Amino acid sequence: MHVESTNLSWRTMVRRQWPLAGALLFLLALEAVSSVDAGTRYWQLPGVVVVCVIAVLTPRRPFDAAITAAATLVIGSAVLRLGGVGTSPPIVGKLLITETAAMMALIAILVREAPRWRAALGVGALIAATAATTWIRPDYQVDWGEGPRTYGPELWPNVIGGSVILIISVGTGLYFRSRDRERRQSVEAELLAAQHAERMALARELHDVVAHYVTSIVVHSQAAEAVLEL
């Protein structure tokens, strides 16, 4: 059974996760610069940052990270609803592009690292939280100079787009999970081969030692018999 990497050191974490952290930071900066309304940006920023941090730290405790990220999405959506702030611009449902990228990375790591049933529960929680944001968050609003216009997510395009993103994320996790299993099996096979070679070497050495002592005993026995005949 594949267990969660709960003992991953921070040095290993930095070496393994810095590309993801850099990509999310770039998307976050791009999103902040391209946001139409500064007030909207400030409302959205805390929740997005928390989700990104959770995605980067996912390898330490994948299942816990998934549940925490799902709760963060729901709580952040409730805050946006209370503030009457719509996401700008949404990608899947009402998730921002940075949130979508973080969710994809989190799902891939979860499927790769966690046991199957925990991975399934974690992915289900993230899907449920993503669906909840569609109902909780206000619709996206933009003002092109002719007054504010409201845009709500369309059902089927979002279902299709979300399904494609989910398939890519799960498929990526399964691919790396398979690679990890093959690598582990290769290491185990090499270890077994090394142990077998060591046992064979010890057996040959023991055989040579025993044969030497048996030959010595025979020679001494023959010498003793010759002395007695004299």
N, C-alpha and C positions, 0 to 999 in steps of 0.2 A: 504493500500500500504506500502511496506517495504521501508524505507528511508535509505539513507546513514548515516553511523556513523561519521559525520563530527565533533562532539564535544567530541570524545573519549579523555580522559585525558592522559597525558604522563605516569602517574603512572600505569593506567590501560593498556596502550599500552605495557609498559615494562613487566608487569605481564602476558599479553596475548601472546606477540610475542617473548619472549626470546627463546623458543625452536626452532622456525624458524630461528632466528638470529644465534643461535649456530650451527644449521645444515648447514646453508649457509656458515658460517665462516669456518667450518670444510672442506666442499667441496672446498672452495676457496683455503685454505691452501694446501689441497691434490693436487689440480690442479696445484698450483704454484710449488710444489715440484716435481711433475711428468712431468712437461713440459720439452720437449727435448731441446728447444732453449730458452735461457734466454731473447734474444731480442724479440722473439715472446711473451713471457710472459709479458714483460713490455708494449708492444703494446696493449695486450688484457686486462690487469688488470683494467685500469680506467673505461672502459665501463661496465665490469662485476661488479665492486664494486657499480657503480651507480644503475644498475639494481637490485642488492641485497638490497640496501638501500631502493629503491622504494618499493620492495616487502614487506619488514618489515613494512614500514609506510603505506601500502595500506589501513588498516581499517579506517584511518582518512578521506580519500577522495578516495574511490575505483575507480570511473570512471576516475578522473583526474590522478590517479596513473597509470591506464592502458594506457591512451593516452601518458603520459610521458614516460613510459617504452617502448612503441612501437616506439616513436620518438628516444629514446636513442639507441635502437637496430639498427635502420636505420642509424643514425649518426655514431655510433660506427663501423658499417659495412663499411661505406664510408671511415672512417679513416683507417681501415685495408686495404681497396682496394688501397687507396693512398700510403700506406706504403708497399704494396705488401706482406702483412703478412697473411698467412692462419691460421685458427683456428686449435688448436692441443690439444687433438683430438676432433672432433665434435661428437655430440650424435644424435640430430634430425636436419636434414639438415646440417647446419653449426654452430648450437648453441653448446656452451660448456655445460658440465654437470651441472655446477653451474647456468648458464643462464637458462637451461631447468628446473631445480628445482625451481628457482625463478619464472619462468613463470607459472609453475604448481600451486605454492602457490598463486600467484597474481590472476590467473583465479578463483581458488576456493574461495578466499576471495571476489572477485568481484561478482561472482554469488550469494554468500551468503548475501552480504550486500546491493548491489545496486538494484534499481528498475529494472524490467525485461528488458525494452527496452534499458536502459543505460548499463546493463550487456551484452546484446546482441551486442551492438555497441562496447563496450570495448573489448569483446572477439574477435570480427571480426577484430578490429584494431591490436590486438596482433597476430592473425593468419596471417594477411597480412604482418606485420613486419617480422614475422618468415620466411614467404615465400620469402620476399625481401632479407633477409640475404643470402639465397641460391644462389641468382643471383648476389648479390653485392660482397660478401666476396670471396677472392681468395680460391682456393682449398687447402686442407690440404696437406702439404709436410713433408716428413720424410726421413732422411738419415740413412740407416742401414749399412753404410760402403761401399756400392757399388754405391754411387751416390744418389742424391735426387730423390725421387719418389713422384709423385703427385696423390692424391686420391680425386676424386670428388664424391659427394653424388649420390646414385642410387635412381631413382624416386620412384618406388613402395615400397621398404623397408622403405623409409622415410615417404611416405604417410601413410603406415600402422602403423608404429611406432608413427608418430605424431598423428594419429587418436586415437590410444589407449591412449596416454598420455592426449589428449584433453578430451576423454570420462571420464577418471579417475578424471581429474581436475574438470570438470563440474559436474560430479556425486557427488564428495565430497562436492562441494559448495551447490548443491541442497539438499544433505542429511542434512547438518548443517542448511540450510535455513528452511527446514521442521521442524527440532528440535527446532529452534528458534521460529517458528510460534506456535508449540504445547506448548512450554513453555509460550509464551505470552498469548495464549488462556487459559492456566491453571491458570495463574495469574489473568487474567480478570475474569474468572469464580469464583475464590476464592474471589476476590474483590466484585463481585456482590452478592455472598452468604453472605459475611460479612455485606454489606449494607442492604440486605434484613433482616438479623437477627437483625440488629440495628433498622430498621424501625419497625419490629414486637415488639421488646422490648419497643420502645417508644410508640407504639400503646397500648400495654398492660398497661404500666404505666399511659398513658393518660386515658385509660378506668377506671383504678382503682381510679384515682383522681376524675374523673367526677362522678363515682358511689358513691364515698364517699360524695361528695358535694350534690348530689341528695338525698342520704339517710339522710344527715343532714338536708336538707331543709324539707323533709317529716316529720321528727321527730319534728322539730320546729313548722311546720304547725299543726301537730296533737296536740302538747302541747298548741298552741294558741287557737285552737278550744275547747280544754277541759277547758281552763281558761274562755273563753267566755260563755260556757254552765253553769259554776258555777255562 
